[in-house]
Amino acid sequence: MKFIQSIITGANKCKELLDQHLPRWIDFIQLARLDRPIGIYLLLWPTLWALWLAAEGTPTVHNLVVFILGAILTRSAGCVINDYADRHFDGQVKRTHQRPLVTRKITPKEALVFAACLFLVAFLLVLTTNTLTIYLSFAALLLASAYPFAKRHTYLPQVVLGAAFGWSIPMAFAAEIGTLTTQTWLLFTANLLWTVAYDTQYAMVDRDDDLQIGIKSTAILFGEMDNLLIGCFQTFTLIALLMIGLQLQLAWPFYLSLVVAAAGFIHQQWLTRNRERGPCFKAFLANHWVGAALFLGFACSL
């Protein structure tokens, strides 16, 4: 019995030591949401769609590395800026009240320096591409920085996020072929519509809290028409993608991926039918698989 008690006491002491000396980088990982990579996936899939389309199925290894790392870095920096902008509000929201800036594990100054470093490394990667891509990257920085503050002034921050997440599409075309085409903007439009749909689902999770603290979103703007309008955005997303497929005469795997995506959207509508927090968040997360299915459709068709 004493032996077991000694083991328990030793384990508790080890835990106390770990808690006292846990490296602060874990707090920064949480701040950048690297432990929750769903945002990286939702940024990365459209980027890969664009690279494969622009390169007709064979993007360069260099551009793949640049844009994959760039997606990770810019999404992480965007999360840091978002938490900095929301640091006075997140403590009042159930989902965000334990974020590092709220609990003061990280100071606002440290957060800004961290975000600047992430943006700087991402920009250094862009400098290895061409002039057009470099020019476009400045708009990407502006959009990524504007989104967190859009929630204060407009009920359409999801549109700003859609533009920010979609801006990797013209950058990918610019890096691969040095120009922007009709398909570039059709793909950008499809991704913008898709982003508004899934980020509205995300905003539905926090709608009650946001109403109390004055944060604006499409979930609040749409009200009881939220699921109907999300369905409209999802439908128009598929139509824009279908137009790309028809213009480029893509093979059958692409059209099969559209069917899979449509089935995913229908499932999401079923999940959010009662507007409960948990199912709405599951519907948002499920968009990762929609993006993956569409990427396979593009890749197998080219």
N, C-alpha and C positions, 0 to 999 in steps of 0.2 A: 504494500500500500504506500509506504514511504517512497519507494522507487518511482511509482506512478506519479505521486505528487511532485517529486523532484523534476521529472520530465515535463510536467505541466508548467511548473515554475520557470524552468529553463526556457521553454517555448515562449512564455509570456515576456520574459526578459529580452529574448531575441526580437520579438515583435516590437517592443518598445524602442530598441536600438534602431531597427529598420525605420520605424516611423520618425525617429529623431533625425536620422541621417539620410533619408530618402532623397536622392538627387533631385534638384529643382527642375531638371529637364523634363521630368514627368509632368510637371505643371504646364510647361510650355507645349508639350505634346497634346495635352488636353485643351489648351487654349487654341491651338491650331487645328483641333479636331482630327488629328491624325489617328486617334484611337476610334474614330467613327468615320470611315472612309466613303460613306454613301455620296457625299458631295463631290469627292474626287471622281467617282464612277460617273456621276451625272454630267460632269464637265468633260470627262475623258471620252465617253462614247461618241458624242457628236464630233469631237476633234478627230477621232479615228475614222468616222464616216467621211469627213472632209478630206483627210489625207488619202484614203483609199480611192475616193472619187476623183480627186485632182490628179493622182498618179496613175489612174486606170488600173488599180490593183497592185501596184508595186512601188509604194513610197520608199524613199531613201532611208537607210538606217539612221543617218544623221538627223533627219527631220523627226523620225520616230522618237529618238532619244530626247531631242529638244522639246517636243510637244508633250511627251509623257511627263518628263520632269517639270516642264512648265506648268502643266495642269495641277500637279501636286503642290508646287510652290505658290502659284497664284491663288488657288482655292484656300490654302492654309493662311496666306496673308489676308485674304478677304475675310476669313473667319476671325482673325485677330482684330481687324478694323471694325468688324461688326460688333464684337464683344466690347471694344473700346467705346463705340458709339452708344451701346445699350447698357453700359455698366451701371447706370443709375436706375434702369428699369428691370434688368434681369432678375434682381432679387425678389421682385413681386410676381414673377411668373413661375409656375410650378415646375416646368420643364428645365428652366435655366438658373434656378436660384443657387446652384452649387458650382457655377462656373468660376474659374480661378480669379478673375477680376472682381467678382462679387465677394468671394471669400477672402480677398486681399492677399492671396498667395503670390500674386503678381501685381506690380504697381502699374498704373496707366503709362508712366514713362517707359518702363520696361517693355510693355506691350507695343508701343509705337516704334521703339528701336527694333524690336523683333520683326514687326511687319515690314519696316524699311529694309531690313536685311534680306528678308524673303523676296521682296519685290526686286531688290538689287540683283540677287543671284538669278532670278527669272529673266531680268533684262540682259544680263551678261550672256545668258543662253541665246536670247533673241539676236544679240549682236553677231552671232555666228551664222545668221541666215542672210537674207538680202535686204536691200534698201526699203522696198515696199512693205515687207513684214515688220521692219523696225518702225516705220512710220505708223503702221496700224497698231503697234503695241502701245503707243501713247494713249490711243482711244481706249484700249483695254484697261490700262491703269486708271483712267478717269472713271470708267464704268464700274470697275471693281470697288473703287473708293466711294462712289456716289451712292451705291445701293443701301448701305446701312443708314444713311441719313434721309433717304427717300421716304422712309416710313414715318418721318415727322411731318412731311408736307403733302403727301399724295396718298390716295388709296390704291395706287398702282405700283408699289415697289416691286411686285412680281414681274412687271414688264421691264423694269430696269435690270433686275436679275437676269431675265431672259436675254436681254441684249448683252449683258456682261458674260454670261455663260456661252452665248452663241458667237461672240466675237473671235473665238479661236477658229471658227470656220473660215472667214475670209483670210485670217492669218495663215491657216494651213494651205489654202489655195495659193496665196502669195508666195509662200515658201517653196511649194512644189513646182508651180508653173509660172510664177512671176506675174500673174494677172488674175482678175476676178471675172467670173463668167455668170451667165444666167442661173446655172445650177448652184453657184455659190450663194446667191441671194434667196433662191428657193429653199435651199437647205437651211440657211439662216432663219428664214421665216418659219419653217417647220419646227426648228428647235425652239424658237421664241414662243410659239404657240404651246408646244409641249411643256416648256418650263413654266409658263403661266399656269397650266393645268396642274402640274405636280406640286408647285410651290403654293398654290391655293389650298391643296390638300394638306400641306404642311402647316399653313396658316390656320386651317380649321382646328388644329390641335390646340392652338393658343388663343383662339378667338375670344373666349370668355375673359381671359386675363388681359388681352390687348384692349378690349373694350373698357376695362376699368382704369387702365393706365394711360390710355390715349394713343396707343400705337395703331397705325392704319395698315390695312391690307385688303387684297381683293376678296378674301373670305368675309370680311366685314361689309365691303361694298356690295357683294353679290347677295348676301343675306340668304333667304330661303331658296333662291335660284342658284345656289352655289354648284350643286351637282349637275344641274342642267347645263350651266355655262361651262363647267369643266368638261362635260361630254362634248359640247360644241367645239371647244378648243382641241380636244383629242381627235375629233372627226376631221377638223381642218388640218391638223398635223398629218394625218394619214393621206389626205387629199394632196397636200403639197409634196409629200414623199412619192405618192403615186405619179404625180406629174413629172418628177425627176426620173423615175423608172421608165416612163413612156418616152420621154425625150431622149434618154440615153440607150433605150432598147435593152434594158437589163434583163438577165435571164430569170427563169422561174423561181430560183431560191429567194430572190428579193421579194417577189410577190407573196411567197409563202411567209416570209418574215413580217410582211404587213398584216397577214391574217393572224399570226401569233401576237403581234402588237395589239391588234384590235381585240383579241380575246383577253389580253392583259388589261386593257382599258375597261372592258366590260366587268371583269373581276373586281377592279378597283371601284367601279360604281357600286357594285354590290357591297363592298366593304364599307363604303362611306354613307350608305343609305340612311343610317340612323344618326350620323354626325357625332359619333362617340370618339373620344380622344385616341384610344388605343387602335381601333380599326382604321381611323384616318391616317395615323402614323404608319401603319402597315401598308396602306395603299400608296403612300408616298415612297416608302422603301421599295415597293414592288416595281417602281419605274426603272430601277437598275436592270432588271431582267428584260424589260422592254428595249432599253438601249442596247443591251447585249444581243438580243435577237435581231435587231435591225442591223447591227454591225455584221453579224454572220451573214445576213442577207446580202448586204453590199459586197462583202469579201468573197462570198461564193459565186456572186454574179459577175464579178470583174475578172 
